């Protein structure tokens, strides 16, 4: 008859030890797999160009660039084909976290310091995210998905990883959880062929939460006085 210690050792060998190895691999850093063109090589849309032009308009208004520079850069923006080309026109105008576009494709490594990705940014097909002792938020509402199936390789320890996804996206969570939790609050109403966000990896003493943004609150109707 197996003792309590024997049962604990068996559970550790089956679940705990592999999860710990995977966790340490994520913390120490693994190779980021690339599929197809890099984020900066993706084709730019008209909306992307307008985001850059808005920054240039503000820059000429407050004197950071001259009118001649403004005209030259705007001409270059309309001629640009990729996101990487667009980024060159605002690189010297705003810090990295305030750029109108982010196409570096770098993984998130947050060690006891919160991190957030939001706005117009490119989500690579395989995206490693490491969160230890902190909170990480990936806001995908305006993001550009590099493919229709995104794999978020999560390494979460004593932390919370939150994904905010737009409607029409499906989220699956095959990640392993050891003393951790997974909450998929995204409605299962995505149409066939909808983009898929797959969260793999390991969660130890932490949480992964996926959700859609809350709809705006409607104001209460006031009844007029007779």
Buried (B, 14 or more C-beta within 10 A) or exposed (E): EEEEEEEEBEEBEEEBEBBBEBBEBBBEEBEEEEEEEBBBBBEBEEEBBEBBBEBBEEBBEEEBBEEEBBEBBBEBBEEBEBBBBBBEBBEEBBEEEEBBBBBBBEBBBBEEEEBBBBBBBBBBBBBBBBBBBBBBBBBBBEBBBBBEBBBBBBBBBBBBBBBBBBEEBBBEBEBBBBEBEBEBEBEEEBEEEEBBBBBBBBBBBBBBBBBBEEEEEEEEEEEEEE
